[in-house]
Amino acid sequence: MLDPLAIRRDFPIYDAEPGLVYLDSAATALKPKAVIDAMNEYYLEYSANAGRGLYPLAEGATTALDMARERIARFVHAGEKETVVFAANATHAINLVALGLEASIKPGHNIVVTELEHHSNYLPWKELSRRRDAIFRSVKFTADGTIDTAHLETSIDETTTIVVFSAVSNVFGIINPVADLVRIIRKKNPEALILVDACQAAGHINIDIERWGADFVVFSGHKLFGPTGIGILAGKKESLERLTPMNVGGGTVLDACGPTTVYKKLPENLEGGTPNIAGAIGLAEAIEYIEALGLESVRAHETMLIRYALEGLKGAFGQRIHILGTDDPNQRAGIISFTLDGLHPHDLAHLLGEENICVRAGEHCASPLHRTAGFPATTRLSLSVYNTKDDIDRLIRTMEKISRIFA
């Protein structure tokens, strides 16, 4: 088992914020010193542009960026490193796909999403369907927070262009069976493209692009101990090659002067402008950190904490607390969302914050989910390797205190 108190020594914020209870890793994870040091090394020692200079500093930056791409490709089982595209964040990565496919979407085609999605994997497809006069279909979810597979099947037909869903819901925390869902989709329409949002999966469960079989997989760096400002679009080479480059400019082109512009091949044709070199280096270092801990150990630690938190919250508040999703901790990836009778989630989160206990409240950028579930807002706690049972105990004790005073 992991030792979270020892792990905290790797995270400088715990020295800067004594008594911190950080339960908001689904929004952004804390950063280990190794990631910060790797990025600082780039800025301090070889801060040149990548792929643009022939002098040693630039060659060093180019090599570091290439090594980061290769490291990330191995982490997600992407096969060729050229199928890993650097983006500004996961939202940018999803929009690269949506905009890159726009010309191939015809009026009357349909795009299938689920009601579980984060706005970043909902709005780009809603807007794309509007612009192309396509049909926007939204798949329902079950009471335990899983995708309704029966509704998924009936939503797909021969005119379905793309199906998108999350590997892990950022509200329910439920782990979806990605490979099984891909098989269902392929059976209904072998030609439909599939995009998986893996933002809440990365660093919690194994991401295996080859086994999953999806065309596109996206995730962000900052949710798995990496820096902000870096996201990943990865997937099948032939699917990525179908995307029309939309973020064009420096670094994307072979011939800009002819009547027809000739663009580079993957991944450069989708990476216009100077990349976030430090961010890519930091993300690769974050992956090294996760793998040194061991993904199985990370998962075991989080599952133990989920079970402890579910039991503790229900034991303390009984019928007053309403927890979204399944009671099975093995089906969750570090996320628990709930409401507490007599306290608005925003008030609860603010009052917890006054005690240096960090949780999130609101719709969590997932308003279709909340509207369907009948909650205007929820409180969300999300766990990681640096969390302890004592964090959960402090949360519950403070919630009991708040509840006695304000409820």
Contacts in CASP RR format, 6 or more apart in sequence:
PFRMAT RR
TARGET T0000
AUTHOR 0000-0000-0000
METHOD contacts of the structure
MODEL  1
MLDPLAIRRDFPIYDAEPGLVYLDSAATALKPKAVIDAMNEYYLEYSANA
GRGLYPLAEGATTALDMARERIARFVHAGEKETVVFAANATHAINLVALG
LEASIKPGHNIVVTELEHHSNYLPWKELSRRRDAIFRSVKFTADGTIDTA
HLETSIDETTTIVVFSAVSNVFGIINPVADLVRIIRKKNPEALILVDACQ
AAGHINIDIERWGADFVVFSGHKLFGPTGIGILAGKKESLERLTPMNVGG
GTVLDACGPTTVYKKLPENLEGGTPNIAGAIGLAEAIEYIEALGLESVRA
HETMLIRYALEGLKGAFGQRIHILGTDDPNQRAGIISFTLDGLHPHDLAH
LLGEENICVRAGEHCASPLHRTAGFPATTRLSLSVYNTKDDIDRLIRTME
KISRIFA
1 297 0 8 1.000
1 300 0 8 1.000
1 301 0 8 1.000
1 304 0 8 1.000
2 293 0 8 1.000
2 297 0 8 1.000
2 298 0 8 1.000
2 300 0 8 1.000
2 301 0 8 1.000
2 385 0 8 1.000
4 301 0 8 1.000
4 385 0 8 1.000
4 386 0 8 1.000
4 387 0 8 1.000
4 388 0 8 1.000
5 388 0 8 1.000
7 293 0 8 1.000
7 385 0 8 1.000
7 386 0 8 1.000
8 14 0 8 1.000
8 386 0 8 1.000
10 32 0 8 1.000
10 33 0 8 1.000
10 34 0 8 1.000
10 289 0 8 1.000
11 30 0 8 1.000
11 31 0 8 1.000
11 32 0 8 1.000
11 33 0 8 1.000
11 386 0 8 1.000
12 31 0 8 1.000
12 33 0 8 1.000
12 36 0 8 1.000
13 20 0 8 1.000
13 22 0 8 1.000
13 30 0 8 1.000
13 31 0 8 1.000
14 20 0 8 1.000
14 386 0 8 1.000
17 356 0 8 1.000
19 356 0 8 1.000
20 356 0 8 1.000
20 358 0 8 1.000
21 355 0 8 1.000
21 356 0 8 1.000
21 357 0 8 1.000
21 358 0 8 1.000
21 391 0 8 1.000
21 394 0 8 1.000
21 395 0 8 1.000
22 30 0 8 1.000
22 358 0 8 1.000
22 384 0 8 1.000
22 386 0 8 1.000
22 387 0 8 1.000
22 391 0 8 1.000
23 357 0 8 1.000
23 358 0 8 1.000
23 359 0 8 1.000
23 381 0 8 1.000
23 382 0 8 1.000
23 383 0 8 1.000
23 387 0 8 1.000
23 391 0 8 1.000
23 395 0 8 1.000
24 358 0 8 1.000
24 359 0 8 1.000
24 360 0 8 1.000
24 380 0 8 1.000
24 381 0 8 1.000
24 382 0 8 1.000
25 223 0 8 1.000
25 334 0 8 1.000
25 382 0 8 1.000
25 383 0 8 1.000
25 384 0 8 1.000
25 387 0 8 1.000
26 170 0 8 1.000
26 200 0 8 1.000
26 223 0 8 1.000
26 334 0 8 1.000
26 335 0 8 1.000
26 360 0 8 1.000
26 380 0 8 1.000
26 382 0 8 1.000
27 223 0 8 1.000
27 360 0 8 1.000
27 382 0 8 1.000
28 222 0 8 1.000
28 223 0 8 1.000
28 228 0 8 1.000
29 222 0 8 1.000
29 223 0 8 1.000
29 224 0 8 1.000
29 225 0 8 1.000
29 226 0 8 1.000
29 384 0 8 1.000
30 225 0 8 1.000
30 384 0 8 1.000
30 386 0 8 1.000
31 225 0 8 1.000
31 226 0 8 1.000
31 227 0 8 1.000
31 286 0 8 1.000
32 225 0 8 1.000
32 286 0 8 1.000
32 289 0 8 1.000
34 285 0 8 1.000
34 288 0 8 1.000
34 289 0 8 1.000
35 225 0 8 1.000
35 226 0 8 1.000
35 227 0 8 1.000
35 282 0 8 1.000
35 285 0 8 1.000
35 286 0 8 1.000
35 289 0 8 1.000
37 285 0 8 1.000
38 281 0 8 1.000
38 282 0 8 1.000
38 284 0 8 1.000
38 285 0 8 1.000
39 227 0 8 1.000
39 278 0 8 1.000
39 279 0 8 1.000
39 281 0 8 1.000
39 282 0 8 1.000
39 285 0 8 1.000
42 61 0 8 1.000
42 64 0 8 1.000
42 277 0 8 1.000
42 278 0 8 1.000
42 281 0 8 1.000
43 278 0 8 1.000
46 57 0 8 1.000
46 60 0 8 1.000
46 61 0 8 1.000
46 64 0 8 1.000
47 57 0 8 1.000
47 61 0 8 1.000
48 55 0 8 1.000
48 57 0 8 1.000
48 58 0 8 1.000
48 60 0 8 1.000
48 61 0 8 1.000
49 58 0 8 1.000
49 61 0 8 1.000
49 274 0 8 1.000
49 277 0 8 1.000
50 58 0 8 1.000
50 61 0 8 1.000
50 62 0 8 1.000
50 64 0 8 1.000
50 65 0 8 1.000
50 274 0 8 1.000
50 275 0 8 1.000
50 277 0 8 1.000
51 58 0 8 1.000
51 61 0 8 1.000
51 62 0 8 1.000
51 65 0 8 1.000
52 58 0 8 1.000
52 251 0 8 1.000
53 59 0 8 1.000
53 62 0 8 1.000
61 277 0 8 1.000
64 277 0 8 1.000
64 281 0 8 1.000
65 275 0 8 1.000
65 277 0 8 1.000
65 280 0 8 1.000
65 281 0 8 1.000
66 81 0 8 1.000
67 284 0 8 1.000
68 280 0 8 1.000
68 281 0 8 1.000
68 282 0 8 1.000
68 283 0 8 1.000
68 284 0 8 1.000
69 81 0 8 1.000
69 84 0 8 1.000
69 86 0 8 1.000
69 267 0 8 1.000
69 280 0 8 1.000
70 81 0 8 1.000
71 284 0 8 1.000
71 287 0 8 1.000
71 288 0 8 1.000
72 78 0 8 1.000
72 84 0 8 1.000
72 232 0 8 1.000
72 234 0 8 1.000
72 280 0 8 1.000
72 283 0 8 1.000
72 284 0 8 1.000
72 287 0 8 1.000
73 79 0 8 1.000
73 80 0 8 1.000
73 81 0 8 1.000
73 83 0 8 1.000
73 84 0 8 1.000
73 234 0 8 1.000
75 207 0 8 1.000
75 287 0 8 1.000
75 291 0 8 1.000
76 84 0 8 1.000
76 198 0 8 1.000
76 202 0 8 1.000
76 207 0 8 1.000
76 208 0 8 1.000
76 209 0 8 1.000
76 217 0 8 1.000
76 219 0 8 1.000
76 232 0 8 1.000
76 234 0 8 1.000
77 207 0 8 1.000
77 208 0 8 1.000
77 209 0 8 1.000
77 210 0 8 1.000
77 211 0 8 1.000
78 84 0 8 1.000
78 209 0 8 1.000
78 210 0 8 1.000
78 234 0 8 1.000
78 235 0 8 1.000
79 209 0 8 1.000
79 210 0 8 1.000
80 237 0 8 1.000
82 237 0 8 1.000
82 265 0 8 1.000
82 266 0 8 1.000
82 267 0 8 1.000
83 234 0 8 1.000
83 235 0 8 1.000
83 236 0 8 1.000
83 237 0 8 1.000
83 240 0 8 1.000
83 266 0 8 1.000
83 267 0 8 1.000
84 232 0 8 1.000
84 233 0 8 1.000
84 234 0 8 1.000
84 267 0 8 1.000
85 93 0 8 1.000
85 96 0 8 1.000
85 232 0 8 1.000
85 233 0 8 1.000
85 234 0 8 1.000
85 240 0 8 1.000
85 266 0 8 1.000
85 267 0 8 1.000
85 270 0 8 1.000
85 271 0 8 1.000
86 230 0 8 1.000
86 231 0 8 1.000
86 232 0 8 1.000
86 267 0 8 1.000
86 271 0 8 1.000
86 275 0 8 1.000
86 276 0 8 1.000
86 280 0 8 1.000
87 93 0 8 1.000
87 96 0 8 1.000
87 218 0 8 1.000
87 230 0 8 1.000
87 231 0 8 1.000
87 232 0 8 1.000
87 233 0 8 1.000
87 271 0 8 1.000
88 229 0 8 1.000
88 230 0 8 1.000
88 231 0 8 1.000
88 276 0 8 1.000
89 220 0 8 1.000
89 221 0 8 1.000
89 222 0 8 1.000
89 228 0 8 1.000
89 229 0 8 1.000
89 230 0 8 1.000
89 231 0 8 1.000
90 120 0 8 1.000
90 197 0 8 1.000
90 199 0 8 1.000
90 218 0 8 1.000
90 219 0 8 1.000
90 220 0 8 1.000
90 231 0 8 1.000
90 232 0 8 1.000
91 120 0 8 1.000
91 124 0 8 1.000
92 231 0 8 1.000
93 218 0 8 1.000
93 231 0 8 1.000
93 232 0 8 1.000
93 233 0 8 1.000
94 120 0 8 1.000
94 121 0 8 1.000
94 124 0 8 1.000
94 164 0 8 1.000
94 195 0 8 1.000
94 197 0 8 1.000
94 218 0 8 1.000
95 124 0 8 1.000
96 233 0 8 1.000
96 243 0 8 1.000
96 246 0 8 1.000
96 247 0 8 1.000
96 270 0 8 1.000
97 124 0 8 1.000
97 195 0 8 1.000
97 216 0 8 1.000
97 218 0 8 1.000
97 233 0 8 1.000
97 243 0 8 1.000
98 124 0 8 1.000
98 125 0 8 1.000
98 127 0 8 1.000
98 128 0 8 1.000
99 124 0 8 1.000
99 128 0 8 1.000
99 244 0 8 1.000
99 246 0 8 1.000
100 243 0 8 1.000
100 244 0 8 1.000
100 245 0 8 1.000
100 246 0 8 1.000
101 128 0 8 1.000
101 161 0 8 1.000
101 162 0 8 1.000
101 193 0 8 1.000
101 242 0 8 1.000
101 243 0 8 1.000
101 244 0 8 1.000
102 128 0 8 1.000
102 131 0 8 1.000
102 132 0 8 1.000
102 244 0 8 1.000
103 244 0 8 1.000
104 161 0 8 1.000
104 242 0 8 1.000
105 111 0 8 1.000
105 128 0 8 1.000
105 129 0 8 1.000
105 132 0 8 1.000
105 134 0 8 1.000
105 161 0 8 1.000
106 132 0 8 1.000
106 134 0 8 1.000
107 132 0 8 1.000
107 133 0 8 1.000
107 134 0 8 1.000
108 133 0 8 1.000
108 134 0 8 1.000
108 135 0 8 1.000
108 159 0 8 1.000
109 132 0 8 1.000
109 134 0 8 1.000
109 135 0 8 1.000
109 159 0 8 1.000
109 160 0 8 1.000
109 161 0 8 1.000
110 129 0 8 1.000
110 134 0 8 1.000
110 135 0 8 1.000
110 136 0 8 1.000
110 137 0 8 1.000
110 155 0 8 1.000
110 157 0 8 1.000
110 159 0 8 1.000
110 160 0 8 1.000
110 161 0 8 1.000
111 125 0 8 1.000
111 128 0 8 1.000
111 129 0 8 1.000
111 134 0 8 1.000
111 135 0 8 1.000
111 136 0 8 1.000
111 137 0 8 1.000
111 160 0 8 1.000
111 161 0 8 1.000
111 162 0 8 1.000
111 163 0 8 1.000
111 164 0 8 1.000
112 137 0 8 1.000
112 138 0 8 1.000
112 139 0 8 1.000
112 152 0 8 1.000
112 155 0 8 1.000
112 156 0 8 1.000
112 160 0 8 1.000
112 162 0 8 1.000
112 163 0 8 1.000
112 164 0 8 1.000
112 192 0 8 1.000
113 121 0 8 1.000
113 122 0 8 1.000
113 125 0 8 1.000
113 126 0 8 1.000
113 136 0 8 1.000
113 137 0 8 1.000
113 138 0 8 1.000
113 139 0 8 1.000
113 163 0 8 1.000
113 164 0 8 1.000
113 165 0 8 1.000
114 138 0 8 1.000
114 139 0 8 1.000
114 140 0 8 1.000
114 141 0 8 1.000
114 147 0 8 1.000
114 152 0 8 1.000
114 164 0 8 1.000
114 165 0 8 1.000
114 166 0 8 1.000
115 138 0 8 1.000
115 139 0 8 1.000
115 140 0 8 1.000
115 141 0 8 1.000
115 368 0 8 1.000
115 369 0 8 1.000
115 372 0 8 1.000
116 141 0 8 1.000
116 145 0 8 1.000
116 147 0 8 1.000
116 165 0 8 1.000
116 166 0 8 1.000
116 169 0 8 1.000
116 171 0 8 1.000
116 172 0 8 1.000
116 366 0 8 1.000
116 369 0 8 1.000
117 164 0 8 1.000
117 165 0 8 1.000
117 166 0 8 1.000
117 197 0 8 1.000
117 366 0 8 1.000
117 368 0 8 1.000
117 369 0 8 1.000
118 166 0 8 1.000
118 170 0 8 1.000
118 197 0 8 1.000
118 199 0 8 1.000
118 364 0 8 1.000
118 365 0 8 1.000
118 366 0 8 1.000
119 365 0 8 1.000
119 366 0 8 1.000
119 367 0 8 1.000
120 197 0 8 1.000
120 365 0 8 1.000
121 164 0 8 1.000
121 165 0 8 1.000
121 166 0 8 1.000
121 195 0 8 1.000
121 197 0 8 1.000
122 368 0 8 1.000
125 136 0 8 1.000
125 162 0 8 1.000
125 164 0 8 1.000
126 136 0 8 1.000
128 134 0 8 1.000
129 135 0 8 1.000
129 136 0 8 1.000
130 136 0 8 1.000
134 161 0 8 1.000
135 159 0 8 1.000
137 155 0 8 1.000
138 368 0 8 1.000
139 147 0 8 1.000
139 148 0 8 1.000
139 151 0 8 1.000
139 152 0 8 1.000
139 155 0 8 1.000
139 165 0 8 1.000
140 148 0 8 1.000
140 151 0 8 1.000
140 372 0 8 1.000
141 147 0 8 1.000
141 148 0 8 1.000
141 172 0 8 1.000
141 369 0 8 1.000
141 372 0 8 1.000
142 148 0 8 1.000
143 325 0 8 1.000
144 172 0 8 1.000
144 174 0 8 1.000
144 325 0 8 1.000
144 326 0 8 1.000
144 331 0 8 1.000
145 169 0 8 1.000
145 172 0 8 1.000
145 174 0 8 1.000
145 324 0 8 1.000
145 325 0 8 1.000
145 326 0 8 1.000
146 174 0 8 1.000
146 176 0 8 1.000
146 326 0 8 1.000
147 165 0 8 1.000
147 176 0 8 1.000
147 181 0 8 1.000
149 181 0 8 1.000
149 184 0 8 1.000
152 163 0 8 1.000
152 181 0 8 1.000
152 184 0 8 1.000
152 185 0 8 1.000
153 184 0 8 1.000
153 188 0 8 1.000
156 163 0 8 1.000
156 185 0 8 1.000
156 188 0 8 1.000
156 189 0 8 1.000
156 192 0 8 1.000
157 188 0 8 1.000
157 189 0 8 1.000
158 189 0 8 1.000
160 188 0 8 1.000
160 189 0 8 1.000
160 192 0 8 1.000
161 192 0 8 1.000
161 193 0 8 1.000
162 192 0 8 1.000
162 193 0 8 1.000
162 194 0 8 1.000
162 195 0 8 1.000
163 185 0 8 1.000
163 192 0 8 1.000
163 193 0 8 1.000
163 194 0 8 1.000
163 195 0 8 1.000
164 194 0 8 1.000
164 195 0 8 1.000
164 196 0 8 1.000
164 197 0 8 1.000
165 176 0 8 1.000
165 181 0 8 1.000
165 196 0 8 1.000
165 197 0 8 1.000
166 176 0 8 1.000
166 196 0 8 1.000
166 197 0 8 1.000
166 198 0 8 1.000
166 199 0 8 1.000
166 200 0 8 1.000
166 201 0 8 1.000
167 175 0 8 1.000
167 176 0 8 1.000
167 178 0 8 1.000
167 196 0 8 1.000
167 197 0 8 1.000
167 198 0 8 1.000
167 200 0 8 1.000
167 201 0 8 1.000
167 205 0 8 1.000
167 207 0 8 1.000
168 174 0 8 1.000
168 175 0 8 1.000
168 176 0 8 1.000
168 198 0 8 1.000
168 199 0 8 1.000
168 200 0 8 1.000
168 201 0 8 1.000
168 204 0 8 1.000
168 205 0 8 1.000
168 333 0 8 1.000
168 335 0 8 1.000
169 176 0 8 1.000
169 200 0 8 1.000
169 335 0 8 1.000
169 366 0 8 1.000
169 369 0 8 1.000
170 199 0 8 1.000
170 200 0 8 1.000
170 335 0 8 1.000
170 364 0 8 1.000
170 365 0 8 1.000
170 366 0 8 1.000
171 324 0 8 1.000
171 335 0 8 1.000
171 337 0 8 1.000
171 364 0 8 1.000
171 366 0 8 1.000
171 369 0 8 1.000
171 370 0 8 1.000
171 378 0 8 1.000
171 380 0 8 1.000
172 324 0 8 1.000
172 325 0 8 1.000
172 326 0 8 1.000
172 332 0 8 1.000
172 335 0 8 1.000
172 337 0 8 1.000
172 369 0 8 1.000
173 200 0 8 1.000
173 325 0 8 1.000
173 332 0 8 1.000
173 333 0 8 1.000
173 334 0 8 1.000
173 335 0 8 1.000
173 336 0 8 1.000
173 337 0 8 1.000
174 325 0 8 1.000
174 326 0 8 1.000
174 331 0 8 1.000
174 332 0 8 1.000
174 333 0 8 1.000
175 201 0 8 1.000
175 205 0 8 1.000
175 331 0 8 1.000
175 332 0 8 1.000
175 333 0 8 1.000
178 196 0 8 1.000
178 212 0 8 1.000
178 214 0 8 1.000
179 211 0 8 1.000
179 212 0 8 1.000
179 213 0 8 1.000
182 194 0 8 1.000
182 212 0 8 1.000
182 213 0 8 1.000
182 214 0 8 1.000
185 192 0 8 1.000
185 194 0 8 1.000
186 192 0 8 1.000
186 194 0 8 1.000
193 215 0 8 1.000
193 216 0 8 1.000
193 239 0 8 1.000
193 242 0 8 1.000
194 213 0 8 1.000
194 214 0 8 1.000
194 215 0 8 1.000
194 216 0 8 1.000
195 214 0 8 1.000
195 215 0 8 1.000
195 216 0 8 1.000
195 217 0 8 1.000
195 218 0 8 1.000
196 212 0 8 1.000
196 214 0 8 1.000
196 216 0 8 1.000
196 217 0 8 1.000
196 218 0 8 1.000
197 218 0 8 1.000
197 219 0 8 1.000
198 207 0 8 1.000
198 217 0 8 1.000
198 218 0 8 1.000
198 219 0 8 1.000
199 218 0 8 1.000
199 219 0 8 1.000
199 220 0 8 1.000
199 223 0 8 1.000
200 223 0 8 1.000
200 333 0 8 1.000
200 335 0 8 1.000
201 207 0 8 1.000
201 219 0 8 1.000
201 333 0 8 1.000
202 219 0 8 1.000
202 220 0 8 1.000
202 221 0 8 1.000
202 223 0 8 1.000
202 224 0 8 1.000
203 223 0 8 1.000
203 224 0 8 1.000
203 290 0 8 1.000
203 295 0 8 1.000
203 298 0 8 1.000
204 298 0 8 1.000
204 299 0 8 1.000
204 302 0 8 1.000
204 333 0 8 1.000
204 334 0 8 1.000
205 295 0 8 1.000
205 299 0 8 1.000
205 333 0 8 1.000
206 295 0 8 1.000
207 217 0 8 1.000
207 219 0 8 1.000
209 217 0 8 1.000
209 234 0 8 1.000
209 235 0 8 1.000
209 236 0 8 1.000
213 236 0 8 1.000
214 235 0 8 1.000
214 236 0 8 1.000
215 235 0 8 1.000
215 236 0 8 1.000
215 239 0 8 1.000
216 233 0 8 1.000
216 234 0 8 1.000
216 235 0 8 1.000
216 236 0 8 1.000
216 239 0 8 1.000
216 240 0 8 1.000
217 232 0 8 1.000
217 233 0 8 1.000
217 234 0 8 1.000
217 235 0 8 1.000
218 231 0 8 1.000
218 232 0 8 1.000
218 233 0 8 1.000
218 234 0 8 1.000
219 231 0 8 1.000
219 232 0 8 1.000
220 229 0 8 1.000
220 230 0 8 1.000
220 231 0 8 1.000
220 232 0 8 1.000
221 227 0 8 1.000
221 228 0 8 1.000
221 229 0 8 1.000
221 230 0 8 1.000
221 231 0 8 1.000
221 232 0 8 1.000
221 283 0 8 1.000
221 286 0 8 1.000
222 228 0 8 1.000
222 229 0 8 1.000
222 230 0 8 1.000
224 283 0 8 1.000
224 286 0 8 1.000
224 287 0 8 1.000
224 290 0 8 1.000
225 286 0 8 1.000
225 289 0 8 1.000
225 290 0 8 1.000
226 279 0 8 1.000
226 282 0 8 1.000
226 283 0 8 1.000
226 285 0 8 1.000
226 286 0 8 1.000
227 276 0 8 1.000
227 278 0 8 1.000
227 279 0 8 1.000
227 282 0 8 1.000
227 283 0 8 1.000
229 276 0 8 1.000
229 279 0 8 1.000
230 276 0 8 1.000
230 279 0 8 1.000
230 280 0 8 1.000
230 282 0 8 1.000
230 283 0 8 1.000
231 283 0 8 1.000
232 283 0 8 1.000
233 240 0 8 1.000
233 270 0 8 1.000
237 266 0 8 1.000
240 266 0 8 1.000
240 267 0 8 1.000
240 270 0 8 1.000
241 266 0 8 1.000
243 270 0 8 1.000
245 252 0 8 1.000
245 263 0 8 1.000
245 269 0 8 1.000
245 270 0 8 1.000
245 272 0 8 1.000
247 270 0 8 1.000
247 271 0 8 1.000
247 272 0 8 1.000
247 273 0 8 1.000
248 261 0 8 1.000
248 263 0 8 1.000
248 272 0 8 1.000
249 272 0 8 1.000
249 273 0 8 1.000
250 272 0 8 1.000
250 273 0 8 1.000
251 264 0 8 1.000
251 268 0 8 1.000
251 271 0 8 1.000
251 272 0 8 1.000
251 273 0 8 1.000
252 263 0 8 1.000
252 264 0 8 1.000
252 268 0 8 1.000
252 269 0 8 1.000
252 270 0 8 1.000
252 271 0 8 1.000
252 272 0 8 1.000
252 273 0 8 1.000
253 261 0 8 1.000
253 262 0 8 1.000
253 263 0 8 1.000
253 264 0 8 1.000
254 262 0 8 1.000
254 263 0 8 1.000
254 264 0 8 1.000
255 261 0 8 1.000
255 262 0 8 1.000
263 269 0 8 1.000
290 298 0 8 1.000
293 385 0 8 1.000
298 385 0 8 1.000
301 385 0 8 1.000
302 333 0 8 1.000
302 334 0 8 1.000
302 383 0 8 1.000
302 384 0 8 1.000
302 385 0 8 1.000
303 329 0 8 1.000
303 330 0 8 1.000
303 332 0 8 1.000
304 329 0 8 1.000
305 334 0 8 1.000
305 383 0 8 1.000
305 387 0 8 1.000
305 388 0 8 1.000
305 389 0 8 1.000
305 392 0 8 1.000
306 329 0 8 1.000
306 332 0 8 1.000
306 334 0 8 1.000
306 336 0 8 1.000
306 383 0 8 1.000
307 329 0 8 1.000
308 389 0 8 1.000
308 392 0 8 1.000
309 336 0 8 1.000
309 381 0 8 1.000
309 383 0 8 1.000
309 392 0 8 1.000
309 395 0 8 1.000
310 323 0 8 1.000
310 327 0 8 1.000
310 329 0 8 1.000
310 336 0 8 1.000
312 392 0 8 1.000
312 396 0 8 1.000
313 321 0 8 1.000
313 323 0 8 1.000
313 336 0 8 1.000
313 338 0 8 1.000
313 396 0 8 1.000
314 321 0 8 1.000
314 323 0 8 1.000
316 396 0 8 1.000
316 399 0 8 1.000
316 400 0 8 1.000
317 340 0 8 1.000
317 399 0 8 1.000
317 403 0 8 1.000
320 340 0 8 1.000
320 341 0 8 1.000
320 342 0 8 1.000
320 403 0 8 1.000
321 338 0 8 1.000
321 339 0 8 1.000
321 340 0 8 1.000
321 341 0 8 1.000
322 338 0 8 1.000
322 339 0 8 1.000
322 340 0 8 1.000
322 341 0 8 1.000
323 336 0 8 1.000
323 337 0 8 1.000
323 338 0 8 1.000
324 337 0 8 1.000
324 338 0 8 1.000
324 373 0 8 1.000
324 375 0 8 1.000
324 378 0 8 1.000
326 332 0 8 1.000
334 382 0 8 1.000
334 383 0 8 1.000
334 384 0 8 1.000
335 380 0 8 1.000
335 381 0 8 1.000
335 382 0 8 1.000
335 383 0 8 1.000
336 380 0 8 1.000
336 381 0 8 1.000
336 382 0 8 1.000
337 364 0 8 1.000
337 378 0 8 1.000
337 379 0 8 1.000
337 380 0 8 1.000
338 378 0 8 1.000
338 379 0 8 1.000
338 380 0 8 1.000
339 345 0 8 1.000
339 375 0 8 1.000
339 377 0 8 1.000
339 378 0 8 1.000
339 379 0 8 1.000
340 348 0 8 1.000
340 379 0 8 1.000
340 399 0 8 1.000
340 403 0 8 1.000
340 407 0 8 1.000
341 407 0 8 1.000
342 403 0 8 1.000
342 406 0 8 1.000
342 407 0 8 1.000
343 402 0 8 1.000
343 403 0 8 1.000
343 406 0 8 1.000
343 407 0 8 1.000
344 377 0 8 1.000
345 361 0 8 1.000
345 362 0 8 1.000
345 377 0 8 1.000
345 378 0 8 1.000
345 379 0 8 1.000
346 361 0 8 1.000
346 362 0 8 1.000
346 377 0 8 1.000
347 406 0 8 1.000
348 359 0 8 1.000
348 361 0 8 1.000
348 379 0 8 1.000
348 399 0 8 1.000
348 402 0 8 1.000
349 359 0 8 1.000
349 360 0 8 1.000
349 361 0 8 1.000
349 362 0 8 1.000
349 379 0 8 1.000
350 361 0 8 1.000
351 398 0 8 1.000
351 402 0 8 1.000
351 406 0 8 1.000
352 358 0 8 1.000
352 359 0 8 1.000
352 395 0 8 1.000
352 398 0 8 1.000
352 399 0 8 1.000
352 402 0 8 1.000
353 359 0 8 1.000
355 394 0 8 1.000
355 398 0 8 1.000
357 394 0 8 1.000
357 395 0 8 1.000
357 398 0 8 1.000
359 379 0 8 1.000
359 380 0 8 1.000
359 381 0 8 1.000
359 395 0 8 1.000
360 379 0 8 1.000
360 380 0 8 1.000
360 382 0 8 1.000
361 377 0 8 1.000
361 378 0 8 1.000
361 379 0 8 1.000
361 380 0 8 1.000
362 370 0 8 1.000
362 377 0 8 1.000
362 378 0 8 1.000
362 379 0 8 1.000
362 380 0 8 1.000
363 369 0 8 1.000
363 370 0 8 1.000
363 376 0 8 1.000
363 377 0 8 1.000
363 378 0 8 1.000
364 370 0 8 1.000
364 378 0 8 1.000
364 380 0 8 1.000
370 376 0 8 1.000
370 377 0 8 1.000
370 378 0 8 1.000
381 395 0 8 1.000
END
